[in-house]
């Protein structure tokens, strides 16, 4: 079993890779409603990623302190 830190690292990497693919899909999508849905998904995932990175930073600072 992996440590929580390792799991967070892996999940962060997966999210970043997916976001790269999602941005490409958004760029080449012409259908307005579908594109809007993809853009909304991107916003949500970026928010999740930001929360994860804040928690990771906070966790690192607590370990150092």
N, C-alpha and C positions, 0 to 999 in steps of 0.2 A: 504494500500500500504506500502511496505517496504522501509526503507531508502536505499540509494545507498550503504552504508557500509554493511548493512545486505545482500543485493543482492550479493555483492562481496564475502562475507563470504560463502554464500550458493553455489555460482558458483565455488569457490575455492574448497570447500569440494566435490562437484560433480566431478570436474576434477580429484582430487586426487583419488577418489574411482574408476573412470573409468580407470585411468592410472594403478592402481593396477591390475584390470581385464585385461587390454590390455597387460601388462607385462606377465601375466600368459598365455594368448593366444599366445604371441610371443614365449614363452618358449616351448610350446607344438605343435608349427606349424612346419611341415616338408617342406611344399611347398615353394620353394625358393622365387618366385615372390610375393606370398601372404605375406610371412614373411617380405620381403623387404618393402612392402607397409605398413604393420603394424608398422615397425620400423620407417618409415618416419612419420607416423601419430603420433607416440610417441614423436618424436623430435619436431614436430610442437606444440603439446599440452604442452610439457614441456616449450617451449619458451613462449607460451601464459600465462602459469601459472607463470613463472618468471616475466613477465611484470606486471601481476596483483598484485603479491606480492610486487614488487617495488613501484607501485602506492599506494598500501595500506600503506606501510611503510612511503612513502613520505607524504601521507595524514595525518597520525598519527603525524608525526614530525611537520607538519605545524600547527596542532591543538594545540600542546604543546608549540610552539614558539610564 
